[in-house]
């Protein structure tokens, strides 16, 4: 049985979450590169905003594995 990316996304909740995080991180990277910035704070804020949900997912996944 061969599974495609879309069939995995339809079936698994974690797969939906991972695809969403990858899309969000890609969007943040494109914004950081394309939007001209006058100060260094803007890309730093975007980086941390993108990193927090990913870090929370890793934490909750480890907690689920331990339980």
N, C-alpha and C positions, 0 to 999 in steps of 0.2 A: 504494500500500500504506500503510495507516494503522496506526501503532503506538500502543499504549496504554502507560501507565507500567508496568503489570505485565509486558507482553511484553518491554519493555526490561530490566527487572530480571531476568527469567528468562534473558535472552541474554548480557548484558554484566556482567563482573566489576566494572568500575569503577562501573556503575550501582548494583549492590548495595552497594558501599562508600559511595557518596554518600547513598543512602537511609538506610543505617544511621547515618551521621554526622548527618544531618538529624534523625533520630529521637532520637539521643542528645543533641544540642544542645537540642532542644525539651524533652526530659525534664529536663535540667539547668536550663533556664530556668524550668520549672514548679516544680521543687524550690526554686530560689532565691526565687521569689515567694511560694510557699505555706507553706513551713516557717518558723516563727518562729525568729529567730536572736538570740542574746544577744550575740554578738560579730561583728565584721566579717570575721574570718578565714574563716569557713565559706563565704560566697559567693565569696570570692577563690580559695579552694582549688578549689571546684567549677568556677569559670571556667577556671582553668589546666588542670585535669584534662580538661575538654571541649576545650580549645584544642590541646593537644599532639597528639592523633591527627590532627586536621585539618591541622595544620602539617606533620606528617610525610607526609601524603598529598600535599600540595602540593609538598613537596620531592622526593618520589619520582616524581611525575608530571613535574616539570620535568626530572629526570634521565633519565627514559624518553624524553622528547621530544628531548633533546640527543643521545642515543645512536643 
